[in-house]
Structure formats: structure tokens, C-alpha cells
């Protein structure tokens, strides 16, 4: 398990960040941060699936305040584990990936 840093402004643009509103604009309703984080986590999970990667019990959580993705589950092998982590880090607005994935019994656990 490890925390891996990425360039936060590079990568796939999976979710829209609100642009700064002019100072004269009426204040908008406060967004539901938990709902936004959950939506971002789901978008990252869909991106992982679109790359043909699967893990048992895959769980992706995004924390917008720290721009950190926490990914957990059981990957079938070490290569798939590493690709899933890279997918998470290859998303704009992700600065860090907290890798909580494990490799299943049948997968070769290579040292990194």
C-alpha cells in the first residue's frame, strides 16, 4: 500500500470544475461536497472500466480537498493493479493516489 503523487493538471478531464464567477454575480447555492466527491469517484471507476481493467470489490473514492483518490479491491495480478493505479493518477485534478489494492492469490505478486 502506498501513496503515489501525480501531476494534477495533466490527464483525462473526467469531471468539470466550476469556473470562477465574477464578483458581482449572485452567490450560488453551496454545492454538496460529498455528492461531488462521490460523482468524481464514480467517473474514475467508469474510466478504469473503459480501459478494460477489473478488480474484485473495486472501490474508488475521491477527496476534492486533497485531490486524492483512494482505490481498493483485489486485482487479479500485479500488472492490473499497477494499471488501475495509473488510470486513477491519469485524471485531471488528481494529485495523489492512495493505493490500497491487493493482488489475488492466483496473481503473481511482483515486487515494486
Rosetta blueprint (number, residue, H / E / L):
1 X L
2 X E
3 X E
4 X E
5 X E
6 X L
7 X L
8 X L
9 X L
10 X L
11 X L
12 X E
13 X L
14 X L
15 X L
16 X L
17 X L
18 X L
19 X L
20 X L
21 X L
22 X L
23 X L
24 X L
25 X L
26 X L
27 X L
28 X L
29 X L
30 X L
31 X L
32 X L
33 X H
34 X H
35 X H
36 X H
37 X H
38 X H
39 X H
40 X H
41 X H
42 X H
43 X H
44 X H
45 X H
46 X H
47 X H
48 X H
49 X H
50 X H
51 X L
52 X L
53 X L
54 X L
55 X E
56 X E
57 X E
58 X E
59 X E
60 X E
61 X E
62 X E
63 X E
64 X L
65 X L
66 X L
67 X L
68 X E
69 X E
70 X E
71 X E
72 X E
73 X E
74 X E
75 X E
76 X L
77 X L
78 X H
79 X H
80 X H
81 X H
82 X H
83 X H
84 X H
85 X H
86 X H
87 X H
88 X H
89 X H
90 X L
91 X E
92 X L
93 X L
94 X L
95 X L
96 X E
97 X E
98 X E
99 X E
100 X E
101 X E
102 X E
103 X E
104 X L
105 X L
106 X L
107 X L
108 X L
109 X L
110 X L
111 X L
112 X L
